[in-house]
Amino acid sequence: MRTTLTIEDDVATRLIATKNQSHKSLKSIINELLRLGLNQLDAVKEPSATYVISPVKLGKKLPNLDNISEILMLDDKAL
C-alpha cells in the first residue's frame, strides 16, 4: 500500500540516524518499527496486582480533617 505520511522533525532525525547506522532502506526501517509498535499494542497485558488495604488503629482519634481551623489550633503533641 502506498500512502503519504507527515513525519515530525524529531522522528525524522531519529529515522535518518537509524538508517545511517543500519544501512537499511528507510522503507524497511519504518515498516519494522511500525510492526514492533503494533505488536506491542496487541500484546496481552498482565493484569496488575490486586492490593488489599486493611485499616490500622492509630491509637488516637484525629480531629475532623475537613476543618482546617481545627487542625491549625492543635499543637504538634496533640497528634
Jmol script that loads the backbone (N, CA, C; Angstrom):
load data "model"
ATOM      1  N   MET A   1       0.841  -1.176   0.000  1.00  0.00           N
ATOM      2  CA  MET A   1       0.000   0.000   0.000  1.00  0.00           C
ATOM      3  C   MET A   1       0.890   1.245   0.000  1.00  0.00           C
ATOM      4  N   ARG A   2       0.525   2.176  -0.772  1.00  0.00           N
ATOM      5  CA  ARG A   2       1.245   3.445  -0.800  1.00  0.00           C
ATOM      6  C   ARG A   2       0.410   4.481  -0.062  1.00  0.00           C
ATOM      7  N   THR A   3       1.104   5.284   0.723  1.00  0.00           N
ATOM      8  CA  THR A   3       0.429   6.367   1.431  1.00  0.00           C
ATOM      9  C   THR A   3       1.435   7.474   1.691  1.00  0.00           C
ATOM     10  N   THR A   4       0.957   8.620   2.034  1.00  0.00           N
ATOM     11  CA  THR A   4       1.824   9.748   2.367  1.00  0.00           C
ATOM     12  C   THR A   4       1.723  10.004   3.854  1.00  0.00           C
ATOM     13  N   LEU A   5       2.858  10.081   4.506  1.00  0.00           N
ATOM     14  CA  LEU A   5       2.901  10.364   5.940  1.00  0.00           C
ATOM     15  C   LEU A   5       3.621  11.682   6.165  1.00  0.00           C
ATOM     16  N   THR A   6       3.166  12.418   7.146  1.00  0.00           N
ATOM     17  CA  THR A   6       3.893  13.601   7.596  1.00  0.00           C
ATOM     18  C   THR A   6       4.618  13.199   8.858  1.00  0.00           C
ATOM     19  N   ILE A   7       5.925  13.172   8.790  1.00  0.00           N
ATOM     20  CA  ILE A   7       6.749  12.744   9.917  1.00  0.00           C
ATOM     21  C   ILE A   7       7.336  13.982  10.575  1.00  0.00           C
ATOM     22  N   GLU A   8       7.168  14.068  11.875  1.00  0.00           N
ATOM     23  CA  GLU A   8       7.678  15.229  12.603  1.00  0.00           C
ATOM     24  C   GLU A   8       9.199  15.227  12.609  1.00  0.00           C
ATOM     25  N   ASP A   9       9.771  16.419  12.785  1.00  0.00           N
ATOM     26  CA  ASP A   9      11.219  16.601  12.646  1.00  0.00           C
ATOM     27  C   ASP A   9      12.035  15.714  13.584  1.00  0.00           C
ATOM     28  N   ASP A  10      11.620  15.609  14.847  1.00  0.00           N
ATOM     29  CA  ASP A  10      12.395  14.813  15.792  1.00  0.00           C
ATOM     30  C   ASP A  10      12.378  13.332  15.414  1.00  0.00           C
ATOM     31  N   VAL A  11      11.241  12.849  14.913  1.00  0.00           N
ATOM     32  CA  VAL A  11      11.135  11.454  14.492  1.00  0.00           C
ATOM     33  C   VAL A  11      11.955  11.227  13.225  1.00  0.00           C
ATOM     34  N   ALA A  12      11.903  12.174  12.299  1.00  0.00           N
ATOM     35  CA  ALA A  12      12.671  12.065  11.056  1.00  0.00           C
ATOM     36  C   ALA A  12      14.168  12.018  11.338  1.00  0.00           C
ATOM     37  N   THR A  13      14.617  12.816  12.277  1.00  0.00           N
ATOM     38  CA  THR A  13      16.035  12.825  12.637  1.00  0.00           C
ATOM     39  C   THR A  13      16.459  11.459  13.164  1.00  0.00           C
ATOM     40  N   ARG A  14      15.629  10.876  14.026  1.00  0.00           N
ATOM     41  CA  ARG A  14      15.947   9.549  14.579  1.00  0.00           C
ATOM     42  C   ARG A  14      15.896   8.474  13.496  1.00  0.00           C
ATOM     43  N   LEU A  15      14.939   8.583  12.579  1.00  0.00           N
ATOM     44  CA  LEU A  15      14.852   7.605  11.488  1.00  0.00           C
ATOM     45  C   LEU A  15      16.084   7.665  10.589  1.00  0.00           C
ATOM     46  N   ILE A  16      16.525   8.851  10.265  1.00  0.00           N
ATOM     47  CA  ILE A  16      17.699   9.010   9.405  1.00  0.00           C
ATOM     48  C   ILE A  16      18.947   8.487  10.109  1.00  0.00           C
ATOM     49  N   ALA A  17      19.068   8.764  11.398  1.00  0.00           N
ATOM     50  CA  ALA A  17      20.216   8.240  12.155  1.00  0.00           C
ATOM     51  C   ALA A  17      20.192   6.716  12.176  1.00  0.00           C
ATOM     52  N   THR A  18      19.017   6.133  12.362  1.00  0.00           N
ATOM     53  CA  THR A  18      18.884   4.669  12.366  1.00  0.00           C
ATOM     54  C   THR A  18      19.221   4.108  10.989  1.00  0.00           C
ATOM     55  N   LYS A  19      18.766   4.788   9.951  1.00  0.00           N
ATOM     56  CA  LYS A  19      19.056   4.364   8.571  1.00  0.00           C
ATOM     57  C   LYS A  19      20.561   4.370   8.313  1.00  0.00           C
ATOM     58  N   ASN A  20      21.245   5.412   8.755  1.00  0.00           N
ATOM     59  CA  ASN A  20      22.688   5.524   8.531  1.00  0.00           C
ATOM     60  C   ASN A  20      23.461   4.461   9.316  1.00  0.00           C
ATOM     61  N   GLN A  21      22.982   4.105  10.489  1.00  0.00           N
ATOM     62  CA  GLN A  21      23.676   3.104  11.307  1.00  0.00           C
ATOM     63  C   GLN A  21      23.434   1.687  10.803  1.00  0.00           C
ATOM     64  N   SER A  22      22.236   1.420  10.313  1.00  0.00           N
ATOM     65  CA  SER A  22      21.889   0.046   9.943  1.00  0.00           C
ATOM     66  C   SER A  22      22.119  -0.259   8.466  1.00  0.00           C
ATOM     67  N   HIS A  23      22.268   0.767   7.669  1.00  0.00           N
ATOM     68  CA  HIS A  23      22.454   0.615   6.219  1.00  0.00           C
ATOM     69  C   HIS A  23      21.269  -0.103   5.575  1.00  0.00           C
ATOM     70  N   LYS A  24      20.079   0.069   6.136  1.00  0.00           N
ATOM     71  CA  LYS A  24      18.849  -0.456   5.556  1.00  0.00           C
ATOM     72  C   LYS A  24      18.112   0.704   4.905  1.00  0.00           C
ATOM     73  N   SER A  25      17.121   0.370   4.090  1.00  0.00           N
ATOM     74  CA  SER A  25      16.335   1.424   3.461  1.00  0.00           C
ATOM     75  C   SER A  25      15.388   2.046   4.484  1.00  0.00           C
ATOM     76  N   LEU A  26      15.026   3.287   4.227  1.00  0.00           N
ATOM     77  CA  LEU A  26      14.095   3.985   5.114  1.00  0.00           C
ATOM     78  C   LEU A  26      12.761   3.244   5.167  1.00  0.00           C
ATOM     79  N   LYS A  27      12.332   2.721   4.030  1.00  0.00           N
ATOM     80  CA  LYS A  27      11.085   1.965   3.950  1.00  0.00           C
ATOM     81  C   LYS A  27      11.122   0.748   4.882  1.00  0.00           C
ATOM     82  N   SER A  28      12.205  -0.002   4.858  1.00  0.00           N
ATOM     83  CA  SER A  28      12.280  -1.207   5.698  1.00  0.00           C
ATOM     84  C   SER A  28      12.364  -0.850   7.185  1.00  0.00           C
ATOM     85  N   ILE A  29      13.045   0.227   7.509  1.00  0.00           N
ATOM     86  CA  ILE A  29      13.143   0.662   8.904  1.00  0.00           C
ATOM     87  C   ILE A  29      11.773   1.087   9.425  1.00  0.00           C
ATOM     88  N   ILE A  30      11.059   1.886   8.650  1.00  0.00           N
ATOM     89  CA  ILE A  30       9.740   2.358   9.080  1.00  0.00           C
ATOM     90  C   ILE A  30       8.788   1.178   9.248  1.00  0.00           C
ATOM     91  N   ASN A  31       8.787   0.231   8.283  1.00  0.00           N
ATOM     92  CA  ASN A  31       7.921  -0.943   8.406  1.00  0.00           C
ATOM     93  C   ASN A  31       8.274  -1.781   9.626  1.00  0.00           C
ATOM     94  N   GLU A  32       9.555  -1.946   9.890  1.00  0.00           N
ATOM     95  CA  GLU A  32      10.000  -2.727  11.047  1.00  0.00           C
ATOM     96  C   GLU A  32       9.546  -2.064  12.353  1.00  0.00           C
ATOM     97  N   LEU A  33       9.718  -0.758  12.444  1.00  0.00           N
ATOM     98  CA  LEU A  33       9.330  -0.040  13.659  1.00  0.00           C
ATOM     99  C   LEU A  33       7.812  -0.014  13.840  1.00  0.00           C
ATOM    100  N   LEU A  34       7.076   0.106  12.746  1.00  0.00           N
ATOM    101  CA  LEU A  34       5.619   0.049  12.840  1.00  0.00           C
ATOM    102  C   LEU A  34       5.152  -1.330  13.311  1.00  0.00           C
ATOM    103  N   ARG A  35       5.773  -2.396  12.785  1.00  0.00           N
ATOM    104  CA  ARG A  35       5.429  -3.754  13.241  1.00  0.00           C
ATOM    105  C   ARG A  35       5.694  -3.908  14.737  1.00  0.00           C
ATOM    106  N   LEU A  36       6.853  -3.432  15.187  1.00  0.00           N
ATOM    107  CA  LEU A  36       7.190  -3.537  16.610  1.00  0.00           C
ATOM    108  C   LEU A  36       6.164  -2.805  17.472  1.00  0.00           C
ATOM    109  N   GLY A  37       5.804  -1.604  17.059  1.00  0.00           N
ATOM    110  CA  GLY A  37       4.835  -0.826  17.823  1.00  0.00           C
ATOM    111  C   GLY A  37       3.459  -1.456  17.821  1.00  0.00           C
ATOM    112  N   LEU A  38       3.022  -1.948  16.668  1.00  0.00           N
ATOM    113  CA  LEU A  38       1.710  -2.591  16.582  1.00  0.00           C
ATOM    114  C   LEU A  38       1.671  -3.897  17.371  1.00  0.00           C
ATOM    115  N   ASN A  39       2.760  -4.661  17.322  1.00  0.00           N
ATOM    116  CA  ASN A  39       2.834  -5.898  18.116  1.00  0.00           C
ATOM    117  C   ASN A  39       2.762  -5.606  19.602  1.00  0.00           C
ATOM    118  N   GLN A  40       3.410  -4.525  20.007  1.00  0.00           N
ATOM    119  CA  GLN A  40       3.383  -4.140  21.418  1.00  0.00           C
ATOM    120  C   GLN A  40       1.973  -3.738  21.837  1.00  0.00           C
ATOM    121  N   LEU A  41       1.250  -3.066  20.963  1.00  0.00           N
ATOM    122  CA  LEU A  41      -0.129  -2.693  21.272  1.00  0.00           C
ATOM    123  C   LEU A  41      -1.024  -3.925  21.385  1.00  0.00           C
ATOM    124  N   ASP A  42      -0.754  -4.937  20.552  1.00  0.00           N
ATOM    125  CA  ASP A  42      -1.566  -6.155  20.554  1.00  0.00           C
ATOM    126  C   ASP A  42      -1.201  -7.124  21.668  1.00  0.00           C
ATOM    127  N   ALA A  43      -0.038  -6.946  22.269  1.00  0.00           N
ATOM    128  CA  ALA A  43       0.423  -7.881  23.296  1.00  0.00           C
ATOM    129  C   ALA A  43      -0.555  -7.919  24.462  1.00  0.00           C
ATOM    130  N   VAL A  44      -0.744  -9.110  24.984  1.00  0.00           N
ATOM    131  CA  VAL A  44      -1.640  -9.267  26.135  1.00  0.00           C
ATOM    132  C   VAL A  44      -0.950  -8.678  27.349  1.00  0.00           C
ATOM    133  N   LYS A  45      -1.659  -7.799  27.990  1.00  0.00           N
ATOM    134  CA  LYS A  45      -1.079  -7.145  29.159  1.00  0.00           C
ATOM    135  C   LYS A  45      -1.432  -7.938  30.406  1.00  0.00           C
ATOM    136  N   GLU A  46      -0.449  -8.127  31.246  1.00  0.00           N
ATOM    137  CA  GLU A  46      -0.650  -8.815  32.517  1.00  0.00           C
ATOM    138  C   GLU A  46      -1.531  -7.955  33.409  1.00  0.00           C
ATOM    139  N   PRO A  47      -2.511  -8.558  34.066  1.00  0.00           N
ATOM    140  CA  PRO A  47      -3.311  -7.755  34.998  1.00  0.00           C
ATOM    141  C   PRO A  47      -2.438  -7.267  36.143  1.00  0.00           C
ATOM    142  N   SER A  48      -2.680  -6.068  36.562  1.00  0.00           N
ATOM    143  CA  SER A  48      -1.885  -5.525  37.659  1.00  0.00           C
ATOM    144  C   SER A  48      -2.245  -6.238  38.960  1.00  0.00           C
ATOM    145  N   ALA A  49      -1.330  -6.248  39.869  1.00  0.00           N
ATOM    146  CA  ALA A  49      -1.535  -6.915  41.147  1.00  0.00           C
ATOM    147  C   ALA A  49      -2.662  -6.248  41.919  1.00  0.00           C
ATOM    148  N   THR A  50      -3.425  -7.044  42.600  1.00  0.00           N
ATOM    149  CA  THR A  50      -4.514  -6.527  43.417  1.00  0.00           C
ATOM    150  C   THR A  50      -3.972  -6.246  44.811  1.00  0.00           C
ATOM    151  N   TYR A  51      -4.233  -5.074  45.287  1.00  0.00           N
ATOM    152  CA  TYR A  51      -3.770  -4.685  46.609  1.00  0.00           C
ATOM    153  C   TYR A  51      -4.950  -4.628  47.559  1.00  0.00           C
ATOM    154  N   VAL A  52      -4.736  -5.167  48.736  1.00  0.00           N
ATOM    155  CA  VAL A  52      -5.759  -5.124  49.771  1.00  0.00           C
ATOM    156  C   VAL A  52      -5.255  -4.197  50.866  1.00  0.00           C
ATOM    157  N   ILE A  53      -6.058  -3.231  51.207  1.00  0.00           N
ATOM    158  CA  ILE A  53      -5.675  -2.276  52.247  1.00  0.00           C
ATOM    159  C   ILE A  53      -6.511  -2.577  53.476  1.00  0.00           C
ATOM    160  N   SER A  54      -5.824  -2.798  54.575  1.00  0.00           N
ATOM    161  CA  SER A  54      -6.513  -3.090  55.827  1.00  0.00           C
ATOM    162  C   SER A  54      -6.392  -1.888  56.756  1.00  0.00           C
ATOM    163  N   PRO A  55      -7.462  -1.564  57.474  1.00  0.00           N
ATOM    164  CA  PRO A  55      -7.387  -0.443  58.411  1.00  0.00           C
ATOM    165  C   PRO A  55      -6.495  -0.781  59.600  1.00  0.00           C
ATOM    166  N   VAL A  56      -5.860   0.232  60.141  1.00  0.00           N
ATOM    167  CA  VAL A  56      -4.979   0.061  61.293  1.00  0.00           C
ATOM    168  C   VAL A  56      -5.362   1.100  62.326  1.00  0.00           C
ATOM    169  N   LYS A  57      -5.481   0.681  63.579  1.00  0.00           N
ATOM    170  CA  LYS A  57      -5.780   1.639  64.645  1.00  0.00           C
ATOM    171  C   LYS A  57      -4.512   2.425  64.970  1.00  0.00           C
ATOM    172  N   LEU A  58      -4.662   3.721  65.019  1.00  0.00           N
ATOM    173  CA  LEU A  58      -3.520   4.584  65.300  1.00  0.00           C
ATOM    174  C   LEU A  58      -3.396   4.912  66.781  1.00  0.00           C
ATOM    175  N   GLY A  59      -4.388   4.558  67.555  1.00  0.00           N
ATOM    176  CA  GLY A  59      -4.314   4.792  68.990  1.00  0.00           C
ATOM    177  C   GLY A  59      -4.935   6.095  69.421  1.00  0.00           C
ATOM    178  N   LYS A  60      -4.947   7.090  68.563  1.00  0.00           N
ATOM    179  CA  LYS A  60      -5.522   8.380  68.918  1.00  0.00           C
ATOM    180  C   LYS A  60      -6.579   8.735  67.890  1.00  0.00           C
ATOM    181  N   LYS A  61      -7.636   9.346  68.346  1.00  0.00           N
ATOM    182  CA  LYS A  61      -8.669   9.802  67.426  1.00  0.00           C
ATOM    183  C   LYS A  61      -8.248  11.157  66.876  1.00  0.00           C
ATOM    184  N   LEU A  62      -8.221  11.263  65.584  1.00  0.00           N
ATOM    185  CA  LEU A  62      -7.835  12.515  64.944  1.00  0.00           C
ATOM    186  C   LEU A  62      -9.041  13.435  64.848  1.00  0.00           C
ATOM    187  N   PRO A  63      -8.785  14.733  64.852  1.00  0.00           N
ATOM    188  CA  PRO A  63      -9.897  15.678  64.678  1.00  0.00           C
ATOM    189  C   PRO A  63     -10.413  15.609  63.245  1.00  0.00           C
ATOM    190  N   ASN A  64     -11.479  16.316  63.004  1.00  0.00           N
ATOM    191  CA  ASN A  64     -12.051  16.375  61.665  1.00  0.00           C
ATOM    192  C   ASN A  64     -11.039  17.019  60.720  1.00  0.00           C
ATOM    193  N   LEU A  65     -10.533  16.233  59.782  1.00  0.00           N
ATOM    194  CA  LEU A  65      -9.504  16.740  58.873  1.00  0.00           C
ATOM    195  C   LEU A  65     -10.074  17.641  57.784  1.00  0.00           C
ATOM    196  N   ASP A  66     -11.406  17.707  57.690  1.00  0.00           N
ATOM    197  CA  ASP A  66     -12.032  18.594  56.718  1.00  0.00           C
ATOM    198  C   ASP A  66     -12.104  20.033  57.229  1.00  0.00           C
ATOM    199  N   ASN A  67     -11.912  20.204  58.532  1.00  0.00           N
ATOM    200  CA  ASN A  67     -11.999  21.529  59.130  1.00  0.00           C
ATOM    201  C   ASN A  67     -10.579  22.014  59.429  1.00  0.00           C
ATOM    202  N   ILE A  68     -10.034  22.812  58.546  1.00  0.00           N
ATOM    203  CA  ILE A  68      -8.644  23.256  58.661  1.00  0.00           C
ATOM    204  C   ILE A  68      -8.408  24.105  59.899  1.00  0.00           C
ATOM    205  N   SER A  69      -9.426  24.829  60.360  1.00  0.00           N
ATOM    206  CA  SER A  69      -9.217  25.657  61.549  1.00  0.00           C
ATOM    207  C   SER A  69      -8.990  24.776  62.783  1.00  0.00           C
ATOM    208  N   GLU A  70      -9.642  23.615  62.866  1.00  0.00           N
ATOM    209  CA  GLU A  70      -9.390  22.696  63.979  1.00  0.00           C
ATOM    210  C   GLU A  70      -7.955  22.179  63.938  1.00  0.00           C
ATOM    211  N   ILE A  71      -7.479  21.860  62.788  1.00  0.00           N
ATOM    212  CA  ILE A  71      -6.128  21.333  62.647  1.00  0.00           C
ATOM    213  C   ILE A  71      -5.092  22.398  62.997  1.00  0.00           C
ATOM    214  N   LEU A  72      -5.316  23.631  62.583  1.00  0.00           N
ATOM    215  CA  LEU A  72      -4.364  24.698  62.857  1.00  0.00           C
ATOM    216  C   LEU A  72      -4.308  25.037  64.348  1.00  0.00           C
ATOM    217  N   MET A  73      -5.383  24.803  65.074  1.00  0.00           N
ATOM    218  CA  MET A  73      -5.389  25.111  66.509  1.00  0.00           C
ATOM    219  C   MET A  73      -4.670  24.054  67.332  1.00  0.00           C
ATOM    220  N   LEU A  74      -4.428  22.891  66.784  1.00  0.00           N
ATOM    221  CA  LEU A  74      -3.736  21.833  67.511  1.00  0.00           C
ATOM    222  C   LEU A  74      -2.244  22.111  67.568  1.00  0.00           C
ATOM    223  N   ASP A  75      -1.611  21.650  68.607  1.00  0.00           N
ATOM    224  CA  ASP A  75      -0.153  21.710  68.634  1.00  0.00           C
ATOM    225  C   ASP A  75       0.372  20.358  68.175  1.00  0.00           C
ATOM    226  N   ASP A  76       1.669  20.247  67.930  1.00  0.00           N
ATOM    227  CA  ASP A  76       2.271  19.012  67.415  1.00  0.00           C
ATOM    228  C   ASP A  76       2.087  17.829  68.365  1.00  0.00           C
ATOM    229  N   LYS A  77       2.054  18.061  69.655  1.00  0.00           N
ATOM    230  CA  LYS A  77       1.941  16.972  70.630  1.00  0.00           C
ATOM    231  C   LYS A  77       0.534  16.360  70.648  1.00  0.00           C
ATOM    232  N   ALA A  78      -0.460  17.094  70.209  1.00  0.00           N
ATOM    233  CA  ALA A  78      -1.827  16.583  70.222  1.00  0.00           C
ATOM    234  C   ALA A  78      -2.011  15.488  69.190  1.00  0.00           C
ATOM    235  N   LEU A  79      -1.220  15.517  68.142  1.00  0.00           N
ATOM    236  CA  LEU A  79      -1.322  14.490  67.115  1.00  0.00           C
ATOM    237  C   LEU A  79      -0.433  13.347  67.475  1.00  0.00           C
TER     238      LEU A  79
END
end "model"
wireframe off; spacefill off
backbone 0.3
color backbone group
